[in-house]
Amino acid sequence: MDATAETNLDQRMPRACMVQLKCTAGGAGLVTARLSSIERLAKDSSPAAIVVFRMRKDGTPVAGYLIHLLGDELARVLKRLRAAELKERKDVNHMTISFDYRKGVRFDPDAEGLRDALSSICPGDVAAYSNEKHRQLATLGYSGISLEADVQVWIESPDHLTNMLCGLVPLKPIKIEAYDRRFDMRLPYRGSLFDGIEEFTITPLPVGPCAVIVRAGPLRPAALFRCEAFAPLIEGGPTLVIRHPCITVLFRDYGLQFESVGNFDNVRHSLENWIQFLRGLSYLADGKATIELEFHGTRTPTVPAPELDGPYQEQLPRLLDFVERWGRLLESAGISPTVEFSIADIWAAYPVQAVLDMAFNPKTLARLEFDAVAIVRDTTSLHALYFDSMEFAGVRVSFAIKVGLERTAGTPDAFASTGFELLEVCPAVQDLDAFGSRIAAENNIQVLMSPGMVDMDGK
């Protein structure tokens, strides 16, 4: 037991070790043991050693040696077992392993010498030693790539092969034979890492971070894509592949190619990525865009922009307006969105589209109408407050908009909107009526258009 003043009797741990004893009178410096015995000895979580007593022929001890089965000596045992497995030899009880005891720690061949030698490999921190032993058992012999696989894939054409090797399209394996490489010996992999893999993508040689900047003149904000660049080094393939969650840019012999990632309708991106993506596509659709690249702070000359080919080109300005306005609204409310969304989600959010158009479009097509009530029968124009809460992509906000109203010609008892002004936006409130009353009082507005009075179904 480890009897120290710092350790209570009920908390101290036994300091024990596993030992195989050998005696030899030979002068070659080698001792041999059965491989199965050494495997059991070496893999125990306690300290393990081979103790060798070198004797004279008359039995008189000359010296003792201790071979600690950790580090290089443990690696020798594991490597020998690996070689047996490679030869499909399971009968390790019929196999042997030799040790050069002269590489061990020499001690006096008496009780005190043996005690001191064994104490040197039995540390006080038993748990730390056990953890290190388990780490070595799991990692010794592994260097560099430890898992390898032979993969059979279906190749449709030379271009398809080039695109797979460049990481532009995934490999869809027909068959995977995986191997575990240890001590530079390859054995069939027996884990579950490759189970259920339907496809994977090759990553070409990385070049480093870069930026793709799509511009449409000095008065409009640029679309900035923070990307990673790769050099495929594949004959017939692109010379450079630039990747971003939204786009892939390819440099080919005949020019630059600009591609979107995923299905445009259903792919999901963050709000910031959608803003940059739709801004860049809108500029390209106008036919007036320029593209610049930046590597390590150095901006390249303008690259001719490719011709845009794809769906929704006419709707791109509307989509861009939505994400930019939604971003402005959340910024005003001090909200950082975290949920990704798709184009399909935008199309389905008509009420949000209408409110954003009221709030940020000076030439909005939105129009609110309502019949005159007693308190406004004698006026031709007035202001009303439209307030409500709305939700998009996991973010719910409350808003208040001042609505300019005028009596409609031909219908003297009705009013129609003539303009809108956003007065307030904030994270969704619990008491919407109190919210509306407060904003109306602060802005001296007497007419309130509560949520139930406004139809936002888009029909």
N, C-alpha and C positions, 0 to 999 in steps of 0.2 A: 504494500500500500504506500501511497505517497503521503507520508506523515510530515506535514509542514505546519508551522504555526498559523499560517493564513487559511488553512482548510479545516473545517469542522469534520468530526469523525463520520457524520452521516452524509457528508457531501464529497468525501474523497473518493477518487476512482482508482481501481487496481492498475498497477503498472505491470503489464504482462507482455510476453512475447512468445512467438512460435519458433522453435529451433529444431533443425535436423543436425545430428551429431555425426561427424566423420573422423576416422583415424587413418593415418597413412604413414607408411615407412618408406615410401618411394621418393625419389628425388625429382620427378618430372614436374611437380607443382600442380598437378591436376587431381581433382576428385570427381567421381561420377555418381549421379543419382538417377533414380527412376523418374521419368518426366511427370507421371501422374502424381507422385508424391510432392515434387517441387511445385506443380500447379496448385495443389491444395495449400501448400505452405505459403507460396507467394501471393495468392489471392485473398488470404485472410486479412481482415481490416486491421488487425494488430500488427505491431512490428514483427518481421520475420527475418530469420537469418540462418545461414549454414555455418556451424562452428566446426572447424577442422583442427585436430591435434596432430601435429607432426611428431612422430615417434622414432626412436631408434629401433633396431631390430630386436633388441632385448626388452622392448616395452618401456623404456625410459622416455618421458616426454621431453621434447626439445623446445617447442613453441606452439602457441595457439593462434589461430587466425579466425576472424569473423567476417563473413561475407553478408552484408546487409542487402536484402532483396528489395531494393528501392532504387529509383532512377535507372541508370544504365543496366544494372543487373536484373531489375524487374523487366526492362525492355527486352533483354535477351530471352527471358522465359516466354514472354508473350510472342516474340518473333518465332521462337521454336514451335510454339503451339500453332501459330498461323501457318507455318510451313507444313505442319502435319495435316492441317485442315485442307490446305491447297492440294495435297497429295491424296486426299480422302482417307487419311489414316485416323481412325478413331481409337485405336488400341494403344493409347499413350502409356498404358501400364507396361507395354513391351518395348517402350522407347526410352532412351536415356539422354541426359544433358550433362555436360562437363563444365566445371568451374576452375579457374586458376586461383587457388587460394592465396597465392602470393600478392594478388591485387587487393586482398582484404586488409582489415586492420589487425596488426600483430599484437598479441598480449602475452603476458607471462602465463605459463601453463599451470597455474595454481588457482585456488578458490577466489582469492582476491582479484587476480587478473581477469578471470572469467566474469566475476560480478561487475567489475568496472567496464568491461567490454559490452556486456548486455545492457548496463545502465545507459551507455552512450546512445543506444538506439531506442530507448524507452523514454520519451519525453514526458514531462509533467502534464502537458496539455494533450490528453488522450484524444479528445474530440477533434482537435486541429490536425493531429497526425492521421486520424482515420479519414478525415475529409481529403487530405492531400493524397493519401493512398488511393482512394476511390477516383480522384481526379486523374492520377497517373494511369490507373487501370483503364480508364475510359479514353485517354488522349494520347498515350505514348504510341509512337509509330505513325501518327497522322501528321502530314505536312502538306501544305498547299491544298489541292483539291482532293477531298476524301471520297466523294461520291461521283461516280461516272455512270453513264447510261448509253447503251446502243439503242437508237430509236429508228424505227421504220416509219416513213411518212409517204403519203401519196403526193406526187409532184405532177401538176397538170401541164406545165409547159416550162421552157427555160426562163421566161419572165417570172413565173410563179416561184421558181427556185430562187432566183435573184432577190425577189421581194421577201422571201422567208429569211434568207441569209442576211438581208439588210435590216431585218426587224420590222418590216412594213406590214407583213401579214403573219398571223400566228402559225406555228407548226401544229398540225393535228395528227398525233401519232396513231399508227395502226397497231404497233407493238412496242413495248418498252422493256428492255432488259437492263436492269440496274445493277451496279457493282459497288462494293465497298473496298477502297484501296487503303491498305495499312502495311507499313514496313515495305512499301513498294510491291505488295502482293495483292492481287485483285480476286475477291470472292463475291459470289452472288449476294446482293443486298437483300436482307430479310425484314426490313422495316415496312412501314406503311406510308412513307413520304410520297411515293409516286401513285398511290391508290387514287382512283377517281380523276386523274388528270385527263382532260379532254383536249387541251391545247396549251401551248406556252410560246413565248416570244423570245427570239434571240436578241441579245443586246450587243451591237457592234462596238468597236473600239471607241471609248469616250474621248472627246476632244476638250470638253469643259463647258462652263456656263456661257451663255450668250443672250442677246436680246434681238428680237425682230420688231422693227418699228414700221408701222403702216401709217402714212401721212396723206392728208388731203389739203395741203396748203398751210400757210402760217396762222390762219385764224380759227382753225378747228383743232380740237385736242387729238393728239396722235393715239393710235392703238398700240399699246406696248405689251409685248409678250416676252416674259422671262422664260428662257428655254434652256435645254441641254443639247449640245451638238455631238454628233458621232460620225466617225469615218468608217464606212463599211469595208473599204478596200476590196470590193468585189468587182471583177471584170464585167462590164456591161451594166453595172448598177450605178446609182448616184454617187457622186464624189463626196457629198456631205448630206447628212440627215439631221434636221433640227426638229426636236420634239417639244411639244407643249401639251397640256391636258386637252386643249381645244383644237390645235392645229399640228400638222406635220409639214415642214418645208423641205423640199428636195432640190439639191443642186445637181442638174444633169448637164450633159454636154451641150444639149440644145437649149438650155435655159433653166429658169426657176419654175418649180411646180409647188403650188399651194393647195393643201388638202385639209379638210376638216376631219376630226376624229369621231367615229361612231355615227349612229343614225341621228340625223339632224333633229328629227321630231322628238325622239325619246331619250337622247343622251342627256345626262344631268351634269350641270356645272354650278359653281358658286356664282353669286351675283357679280363679283368683281370680274371673274373670268368671262361671264356672259357679256358684260359691258365692253370689255376689250375685244372679244370675239365678234360680236355684232357690229361694233364700230369699224373694225377692220374689214369685215365683209361688205358693209355698206359703202365704204370708200372704194373698195375694189369693184363693186357693182356700178358705181358712178363712172368708172373708166378713167378717173383722174388721179388715182392713187399712185404713190411712190413707196418703195420698200427700201429700208436701210437696215444694215446689220451692225451689231456692236459686239466686239470681242475684247474683254479685259480693258474696257474704257476707251477703245479705239473704234470710231464710227467709220464704216466703209462708205464709199461713194454710193449714190442712189442706184438701185437695181431696178430694171424695168419690171413693172407689176404684171403678173400673168392675167389673162382674161378669166373672169369668174364664170364658172359653169356649175349650176346647181339649182335647187328649188327655192321658192319664196323670195326671189330677188326683188320683186315688187313690194313685198311685205317687210323687207329688211328695215327700212326707215321707221316703220311703225313698231317693230320689235325693239329696235334700238331706243326709240323714245320711251318705251315702257321700262326697260331695265335702267336707263339713265335717270328717269323720273323717280322710280322706286328707290334707287340709290340715294337721290337727293332727299327724298322724304325721310328715309331712315337716318340719314346723316343729320337732318334737322332735329329728329327725335332723339338722337344720341344712341342709336341702336346698331349693333354689329351683327349682321345676319350670319348664320352658320349652316343653314339647311340648303342643300343643292336642289335645283329644280330644272324642269325641262321646258322646251318650247310649247309642248302640249299643255303644260300647266299655265302658261301665259294666255294661250287662246281660251282656256276655260275660265279665266279670271276677268270676265267682262266688267263686273262692278268696280274692281280695282282699276282697270283701264280707264273707266269713265271718271272716277275721282281724280286720278292722276292727270287726266286731260284738263279737268276743271282747274286743278291747282297750278299747273305749269304751262299750259298752252294758251298764249294770248289770243289765238284764233280758234279756240275750242269749238267743236261742233256740238258739245253738250248743251242741252236746253231743258230747263225746268219750268213747268207751268203749274199754276194752281188758281183756284177761284178766289175772288175777293171775299174777305170776311168783314165783319162789322167795323173793326178798328181801322181798316184801311179803305173804306169805301169812298172817302172824300179826297184821296190822293192819286196822282198819276204815276208816281214812282216811289220806290222805297227800297230799303235793304232788309234782307232776311238772313237768318243763320241756319245753314244746313250742317248738321253734326251727326256723327255715327262712328261705328267701329268697323274695321275690315281686317281681313287676314290673307296673307299670301306667303307661301314657302315657310311655314312655321313661325311667322312673325305677325303678331296682331297689334294694331295701332288704333288709337282714337284720333279723330280729326274734327276741325271746325272750319267751315268755309263761308265767308260773307258773299251773299248772292245779291247782285243788283237786279231789280225787277222793275218793269214798266208795264202799264196797262196796255193790253193788246188791242190793236185797231180792229174794229168790227166785232169785238167781243168785250164790251166795256166792263163786264163783271169778272174778267180773267186777267191774270198777270203772267208774264213770261220773262225769263232771265235774260239779262243783257251783258253780264260779266261776273267774274268770280275772283275772289281773293282768299288765299289760304291764311287763316289767322292763327291756327294752332295745330300741332301734331305731337303726339306723345305715346308712350307705351299704353296699351289698352287700359281704360279706367273701369272700375267696378260700377260706379254710379254714373251712367251716361247722361241722365237727365240733369243731375247736378253739374256735370261738366258743361253741358250746353248752356245752362242758365248762367253759369259763371262767365263764360266767354261772351255771351250776349250782353250781360251787365257791364262788363269791362269795355265793350265797344258800342254801348248805347244802341243796341239793336232790340227792337220790340217784337219782331215776328220771328218765331222759331219754327224751323222745318224739322220735326223729329224724324227718326228713322222710319217710322211707320207711314209717313206721308209721302215717301219717295220710292218710286218703282225703278229698280236697277237691274232688271232681268235681261236687258239688251235686246228685247224684241220690239 
